[in-house]
Amino acid sequence: MSTSSRASVRPGGAAASALDGIANTAYSVAFEGIGRDFQAEKKRGEPDSAKRVLRDVTLEVGAGEVLAILGASGCGKSTLLRIAGGLDIPSAGRVTIDGSAVNGIDARCAVGFQEPRLLPWRTLAANVALGLPRGLGREAGALRVSELLDLVGLGAAATLRPREVSGGMAQRAALARALARNPGVLLLDEPFGALDALTRLKMQDLLLDVHAAAPTTVLLVTHDVDEALQLADRVLLLGAGDDAPGATIRQILTVPGQRPRDRGDAELAELRAELLAGLGVDRHGYSTRSTT
């Protein structure tokens, strides 16, 4: 994990050819006392009231870091992600990227969702092209799309439409679209949650390959503890406290070892049990011994 506000990197490793000549700049992200209230539903004649979802979230994510965000359903994980990208406005505090405040939708970020959200009448290549930055020439754009499709293993499927490919392939195309503008911060909201177990593991490995080739800063919302431990440098656990309404940071764990990690590692199993306990899952029955 880098501690500087930004990190310029060149592609390397097996995926280097797919990003040849493209430098990537990863940006730091700082959450400063973030709070978010939503107007609560009310019956006629009742006074206005607000529901506090997030409170006092303060954290810095280093340039090039992968941060996984865990927490119970409804605790504000996706809200925090939207605030980071300027898709939502905090009720308190602010977010900065590379030291400058986020004001509105921020072009330094790209977002990947649980559903691929591809346009059904466009080819995979044309869907990826939707993510290209404005002003990029046609020839340069076509080359960028081709490079990204190769990177996610879809070079041979460029002319196919979403109905002609599997869910995993559609999600690969969505990831390529998110990377098209070469973002400094990649925001992923349960990107593999709708996939079957085997495809999900393959997509996790793909994300590691992509990050190794162009190490952007990644904020990953997930409900999957094992996914968080496999992909992240640190895991942020959001949860409500007893002293005030709204979720805040309950725990931050640093994940040991270099990626890709051994899923059967005993140390990861211990962290898994700790995170499950933090999520309210009884530790009983979860072995902390290596299965290998």
N, C-alpha and C positions, 0 to 999 in steps of 0.2 A: 504494500500500500504506500502510495506517495503522500507526503505531508505538505507538498507545495500546492499553491493555488491552481496551478495548471501544469500539465505534463505533455510535451510534444513527443510523439513516438512515431517510429516508422514501422511498417508491417514487417513481420518476420515469421519464420517457421513455414509449415506446409502451406498455409493459406497466403503466403506473401505474393505469389504470382497474381492472385485475384485482386489484390489491392496495390499493385506495383505503381509507384510514383505518387501515391496518395499519402500525405502526412495527416495524422490524426491528432487533434488537440483535445485532451480530457480536462474538464474543469472541475474545480472543487465546488461543493454545495454546502451552504451554511444555513441551518434553521436557527433562528434567534427568537426564542420565546413565543413560538407559534401557538395560537389558540384559534379555535373555530366554533362558532355558535350557529345553530340553525333555528329558524322560527318554528316553534312547535305548533302542531295542529290544535285548533281550539274550537270550542262550540260557540254558538251565537251568544253574545252577551258576556263572554268570559274575557278577562284582560289578556293582552299579548304576553307571551312567554317564550323564552328561548331554551333550546336544548344544547348543552355544551358537549361537543364531540371530542375536541382536542384541547389540551391546556399545557402551556409552558413546555413545549417540545424544543429543546435546545441541543444541537448536535452539528458537528462538522464532518462532512464526508470528503475524504481526500481525493485529489485528482487521480483518476484511474482505478479507484476502489470499486469493489462490488459490495453493496450493502443490501442484505435481505431484511425485509420488514415483516415480522410475524405479529399475530395477535388474533384474538377472538373475532368472529364475525360482528361487524358493526362498530368496531372500536376506532375507526378512522384511518385505517391503512391507506385506502384508495384516496381519501380526502387529502391526506398528507402528500401523496404522490401528485395529485392534481395541483395542489398549492405550489409544489416545487416547479412545475412546468408553467405556472401562470394560468392554468385552466380554472382555478378557483382563487378567491381572495380571502386571506386569513382575517379573522376578527381581531386578532392581536398578533404583534410580532411581525417579522419579515423574513423573506428568503433572499439570499444572495448567491449568485453564481459567478465564480471567478472574481469575487469582491464587489460586484455591482448588483444592485437590487433587481429582483424580478418584478416587472410592472406589466401585467397583461401576458398574453401568450408569448412565450420566449422562444425565439428561433434557435437558440443554442441547444434546445431539448428536442427529443423525438419520443413518441409514445407508442408502446405496443400493448394491445389489449388481449383479453382472454379469447375473444373471437377474432378470426383473421380480418373481418370487415373488408373483404375484397369486393370490387364492383363486378358483378357476374357477367356483364357483357364485354369486359375487357380481358385481354390475355394477361398471363402472369407478368410478362415483361411490362405491359402497359400499366398494370397496377403498381408495380415497383416504381415506375417512372413518375407516379403521382407524388412521391416523396422527394423528388429532386428539387434543389433550391432554385428560386426564380433567377432568371438571367443566364442560366447555364445553356450553352449552345447545343444544338441538336446532336451534333456528332459527339461532343463530350458527354452529353446525357446518355446517348445510346451505349457508349463505351462503359460508363459508370453502371448502368443497369446490367449489362452483360457481365461485368466483373462481380457484381453482387449476386447475381443468379448463380454464377459459378461457385462463389464462396459458400452459398447455402445448399449447393448440390442440385440446383434446378436448371443448369445450363441447357439440358436437353428438353426441358418442359416449358421453355420461354413462350411458345406460341399457344399453349393450352389455356383453357379457361377454367375458372374455379370449379365448375361442376365436373370437370374431367380429371380432377386430381383428388388425392386423399386429404383428410384433415391435417395430417402432419405436413404434407407438401404445401397446403394453403397457409399454414402457420409459418413455414419457412419463407414463403413469399412475403408475408406480413413483416417478418423480421428484416428481410432485405429492404422493404419499403421504408421501415423506420431508420435504417442505416443510410438511406440514399443521400441525405444531406450531410453526411459525415458529422453527426451531432457530437457535441462535447459532453452531453448528459443523455443517457438512455433510460427512460422510465418505463418499466415493464409491470403491468398490472395483471397478475395471475396469467401469464402468457401461455402456459402449458396446461392449465387447469381442465380444459375440455378434452384433452387427448387421452387415449388409452395408456396404460402403464408403460408398455414397451416403447411406444412412440415418444412418450414424455421423457424417458431416460435418454433416448437418442437426441431429442431436442436440447436437453441439458448439456450433453456432450458438444452439440453444435454451437451452443452459446459460448461454451468455454473456448472452442476453436476460434470463433469470431472475435472474442475478447482478446485472445492471444495475438491475433493478427492486427487488430486495431483497438487497443485498450481504452475505450471510452469509459467514463464514470457510469456505473449502472446502479439504479435503485430498483430493487425487485420486490414487489409485493407477492407473498405466497402464503398458503395455508399449510404447505408441505415442509415439515421440519427437516426431513432428509434432503430435500431439494435445496433448502437454505444452507445446510452444512456442506453440501457438495459444491455449491457455486460461489458462496460469499466469502469475503475477507472478514466481515463482521456481521453479526446478526443482532438486529434491534427488535426488542420485544415491547410492544405497546400494550398497555392495559390500564384499567381504571384503578384509582387508589381509594383508600377509605376516607381520606381527609377532604376531598373535594370532587365535584362531578367532572366528567370528561377523562379521556384517556391521555396518558403521558408515558414517558419512557420508564419502563419497569426494570429493564436490564439490557446491557449491551455485552455481547460475548464475542471475543476474537477467536476465529476458527484457526486452529494450528495446521501447519503443513502446506505444501505447495499444491496447486491444482495441476492436473486432475488428481483427486484424492481417492484413496481406497475406501469404498463404501462400507467395508467390514472392519475398518480400523477401530480398535477398542476405545481410543480417546474420543473419537467422534460419537461412539455409542454412549459414552458418559455425558457428553454435551447434549446429545439427543434426549436422554432421560431428564436432564436439567431443564431443557426448553419445554418439554412436555409437562413437567411439573409446573413451570411458570404459566402454562396455558390451562392449568387446572386438570390435567390428565394424571390419574394416579400412576405413580412410578411402578407399582406392583405389576409384575408380569413382563416388564421390559428389561431384558438382560443388558448389562453394561460390559459384558465380555465379548471379545471378538468372536465372530462366527466362522473365521477362517481357520 
